[in-house]
Amino acid sequence: MKQMGNWEKKLTMQVMAALLASAAMGTTAFAAEAVHGESADVAADVYELEDTVVTAERRPTKKMETPANTTVITAREIEDNHYQSVDEAIGHVNGVSIVRMGGGLRSYVRINGDDRVVIMIDGQKLNDDQGSASGRFSADLNMIPSMDNIQRIEIVKGGSSALYGSDAVGGVINIITKNAVKNETKVDINTGSWGSHNYTLSTQGKENDFSWFITGGLQKRGHFDYKFDGNSPTMANSDYNNNSFSMKLKNRFSDANSLVVSYNHKSVDSGLYDCFGATSSLPSSYGNRLQENFNNYAVTWNYNEDKDVPAYIRFFYNEKTINMGGQDPITYAVLQHAPMYNRVMGIDTQRGWKLSNKHALVTGSEWHQSNSSNSLSGYEDRKLTNISLFVQDTWKFADKWTLVPGMRM
């Protein structure tokens, strides 16, 4: 197997150096924890209140008035419960189940038993437009870079296909990231069993109308021990080395307009292990490795943010590469699978109008073009273009009755 390339090592070093440099700036304050409830720390364009949701109708609405079954997990809940990953946080929600594969290296979600769930970061869709190692419907939750920059997680249960497409039959999960509200740098270092080391460095700041929120992390673990025949042998090839980086740059031009540039990266280099358990202490694979690389880019122009129904135009580019290989434990033959990759670029738009106090209309368009290879599924360099238009009308014609007709084509 190929080890991490020189350019990846250089990128990691440059990222950490940049974060350390920002930590040393005189304008940045060092703090171990944010103080809850300080109104000065709450940005005007961040929906902090738990009773406000933005995903169910693609516009800010009160949770109790939203015609959808919606659950919100706030940043405070994430901190108070010490959730270490998105799958751990949403796995406690009623109706949500997590399917873990590859020794927990991959995590996929089902809502009410359906795996057709759209996963988004700040409204940017992460799902593949065509097949991958686990199908096209959901997205690997392990590609989410860091919990430190999550402001809230909104989970919409039930069909949302008119607004989000055929992948949203089960529901939608929108991970909303934080906006910078003050100058602050935080460092988190912790260690655990089997040589586990976690390092996280985040910095946020504001300078007039420009703000930034940057997070970098390193996760390492050695081989773990397991119980067998009264002993505790070490599981070979059970180590991992993961890196993550996220960046959100925002410039506000007015109360109505802002430009956001975001980048999220996650890389995984982990052993693939399995054991026969009660019959043998010999792992069923020797030297098998899983190497994954996720990169998500987006540039979003937000406008009409001072209206009841905000609008935006977004260009995005998502790419992921999965590489697996190793050695057969009996013949020692080299097992090398061709890398699987998926690249998606697209343009998303949204526009809406508040027609009256009880009537709102949301429209939008999507153009997505993907290029994928997956030799295990029998295709190479397959290109696919999806173009769609959607419209949804929310009409509250009585105090306890709401009609929500929608259409996508």
N, C-alpha and C positions, 0 to 999 in steps of 0.2 A: 504493500500500500504506500501511496505517496504521503509524505509527511506534510505539515503545513508549509506552504510556499514562502519564499523569502519576502514576497510583496505583502503577504498576509501578516508576517511577523513585523515588517516595517510599519504597516498600517496600525497594528495594535500598539506598537511603541509610540508612534506619532500621536495616536489618540490619547493615550495615557499622559504623554508629555504635555499635550495641549490642555488637558484637564488640570494637571498639576500647575501649569503656568497660570491658568485662570484662577486657581485657588490662591496663588501668591499675589494676585493683584491687590493693590491697596484699597480698591473700592469694593472688594468682596469681603463679607463678614463670614467668619467660621462659626457654625452652630451645630450642635449634635442633634437637636430636635426642633421642629417647628412648634410654635405655640398655637394651640387651638383657640378659635374664637376671636382672634384679633381682626377687627374689621378692616384695618389698614392693609392687611395681607391678602385681602380678597379682591381679585381683579374684577372689573365691571363686566367683562365679557366671558366670565367663567360661571357656569350654572352650578352653584354650590349647594342649593337646597335640594334635599332628598325628594321633595314632592314635585320637582320639575324634571321632566324627561324630554329628550329631543329626538329619540330614535323611532318611536312608534309611528309618528306622523310626519317625520322629517321636519319638525318645527318645535319650538319650545311650548310645552303644554303642561298643565298641572297633572300630576300623576293620577289623581282621583277622577279627572275629567277625560282621561285618555281611553278611547274605546279599544284597549288591548291589555292583555295580562302582562304587566311589566314589573320587573324586579330591579332594584338599584342597589349596588354595592359601592359604598363611598370609600374615599381614601382613609377616612378615620376608621371605618370597619376593617379595612385591610391592615392598618397599623395595629389596631387593638387586638386583632385575632392572629397577628404575626403570620399572615399568609405569605408564602414564599413564591407562589406561582399563580397564574391565572386559573389553571385547572383546579388548584386547591381551593381558590376562592369561590368559583362558581359551582364547584362540586357539592357545596352545602345548600344550594338552592333547590327547593322542591321541584321535581319534574326534570331536573338536569342530571344527566349521568355522564361520566367520563370513561372513555375506553382507552386504556394505556397499552401500548405496543412496544416491542423491543426493550423489555426491561424497564419501561417507564420513560424511554427516550422520546417517544412520540405520544401525544395525547390528543384525542379527538372527542368532540362533544356530541351528545344526543339530547334533544329536547322532546320530552314525552315519547321517547323511543325512536324518534326520527333523526337520522344523521344528516338530513338536508338542512344545514344551519349555516347562515352567512356570518362570517367573522370579519369584523372591521376594526380599524384603528382610526379614530377621528373621522368616521364615515368612509374611509378608504377600504375597499373590499380586498381581502387577502385570499379568498378562495381561488382555486385553479379554474380556468375556463375549460380545461379538458383534463383527461386522466392523469393521475400521478401514481405513486406507489400504493396509495390507499383509496383511490377513487377521487372523483372531482367534487363531491358534495361539500365536505367540510375542509377546514384548514388545521394544520398542526399548531396546537396552542403553544408548543415549545418555541415557536418562532417569535413570540412576543419578547422583546429584549429585556425589559426591567419592570419590576413592580413599583419602583421608586417614583416613576414619572406618571403613574396612573392617578387621575383625579376621581374617576368613577367608572363603573362597569354597568351598562344597561342591558338587561336581558328581556327580550320580547318573545313571549311564548305563543306559538301558533302561527298560522300562515300569514306571511307578509310578502307574497309573490308580486303583487301589483307594484309595490315600491322598490323591492329588492331582487326580483327575478325568481326563477324556478328553484334556485338553491335555498330559498327561504321558506320552504314548506313547513319545516319544523320550527323555525323562528330565526331571530337575529340577535347577535351579541355585538355590541358596540363598545369598544374600549376607548374612553375619552381621556386624553392626556392633559397634564397640567400646563397652564400658562405661568410664566414667571410673574411673581408678585412682589419680590424683593431681591436684594443682592445677598446671596447666601451660597455657601459651599458645604457639603456634607460628605463625610467619609464613614463608611461602615465596613468593618473587618470582623469576621468571625471564623472560627474553626470548629471542627467536629470529628466524629469517628472516622477511622480509615484514611487519615490524612486529608480530610476535607478542608478546603480553604476557600472562602468567599471574600472578594474584595469589590466594593462598589464606591464609586466617586461620582458625585453629581454636583453641578453648579448651575445656578440660575441668576438672572439679573435683568435690570431694566435701565435703559438710558434714553430718556425722553420717550419717544414713541416706539423705540426698538427694544425688543426683549429676546431673551434666549433661555432655553432649558436643555442642558446637556447631561447625559448620564453614560458612564462606562462601567463595565463590570467584568471580572474574571472569576471563573468557578473551576476548581480542581478537586479531584478525588483520586486516591489510590485504590488498590484492589481490596475488596471487602472479604470478611470471613463469613462462613456459614456452618450450620450444624450438620454433621454427617457421622453416623455410626459412633456416637459418643464423643467425637472429636470436633474441632473447629478449623477445618482446612481453609486455605485462602483460595478464593475464586479467581482463577487466572483470567486476564483480559477483561476485568470489570472496572477499569479506571475510566475517567473522562476528563476532558479539558475543554471548557466552553468559554467563549468570549461574547460580549454584547456591547452595543453602542447605540445610543439614540440621541437625536438632535432635533430641536424644534426652534426655528427662528421666526419671529413675527414682527412685522412693522405695521403699526396702525396709522393710517393716513387721515382718518376722521372717525366719527362715531359710527358711520355707515360702512366704511371700507377698510380692509386690511389685507395684507399679503402674508402667507404662511409658507415657509419652506421646511420640509421635514425629511428625515432620513432615519431608518431603523435597520440595524444589522444584528445578526445572530449567527455564530458559527459553533458547530458541535464536532468534536473528535472523541469518539467513545468506543470502547470495546463492546462487542456483542457476545454475550455469554448465555449459556444454558447448561443445566445439569440434570442428569438422570435421577438425582435424589436418592431414594432408598436403595437403588440397585448398584449404583456406582458413583464414585467421586470424580469421574472423568468428565470434564465439560464436553458437550456435544460439538463444540466448534473450537478451533484453536487459531488465535490470531485474527479472528474476524473483527473488522472495524467498520464503524458507521461514521461517515464524514458528511455533514450537512452545512450548507451555506445559504443564508437568507439575506436579501437586500431589498428594501422597499423605499422608493423615493416618491415624493409628491410636492407639487407646487400648486397652491390653492389661492385664488383671488376671491375673497368674500366681499359681497356687497349687499346693500339693503339690510345690514345688521341692526339698524335702528327700527326696522319694521317688525311686524308680528310674524312674518314668514321670511326668514333670511334666505339669501341666494348665494350661489357660488359657481365658479368654473374651476375645474381641477384637471391637471395633467399628472399622470402617475406612471411609474414603471416598477414592476415587481419581478424579481428573479429568485429562483431557488435551484440549488444543485444538490443531488444526493448521490453519494458514492459508497458502495459496499464491497467488501472483499476480504480474503483471508486464506486459511489453509484447512484442508480436510484433516480431521484428527486421526484418521486411520491411514490414508494413503499419503498424507502431507502434500497432496496436489494443491496448487495455487488456485483459489476460487476468486475470480474477479468479475464482477458484474459491470456492464457498461454504465457510465454515469447517467442518472436520470435528471433531466432539467426541465424547467418550465419558466418561460419569460412572457410577461403580459405587460403591454403598454396600452394606455387608453386616455380618453377625455370624458369626464362626467360633468354634467351641468344640472343646476336646479334653480327653479324660479317659482315663487308662490305669491298669493294674494289673500288678504283677509277681506272677504267680500262683505261681511257683517259681523256682529258680535257672536253669531252662532254659525257662521259659514266661512270655511277656509278651503282654498284650492291650491294644490301643489302639483307642479309639472316638472319634467326633467328628461334628459337624454343621456345615453351611454354609448360610447364607441370603444370596443375592446378588441385588441388583436394579440393573439398568443402564438407562441412557437414552442413546441414540446417534443421531447424524446423520452421514450420508455421502452427499452428493448424487451423487458419482461412482459409487457402488454402488447408487444408486436408492432410498434410504430416508431418511426424516426423522422425528426424534423417536420412534424405535422403542424400546419398553420391553420388557424381558425379565426374568423372575424365575426364578432357579434355586434349588432346595432339594435338598439331598443329605445322606445319612447314610452313614458309612463305618465299617468295623470290620476290623481285621487282627490275626491271631494269629501270633506267632512262637514256634515250638516247636523247640528244638534237641534232638532225640531221640537223637542220637549225636554223638561228638566231631567228625566231619566231615560231618554231615548235618543240615540245617535245613529244616523245612517251614513255609511262609509262606502260609497261605490268607487271602484277603481278599475283601471285597465292598463295593461302593458302589451306592447306589440313590437 
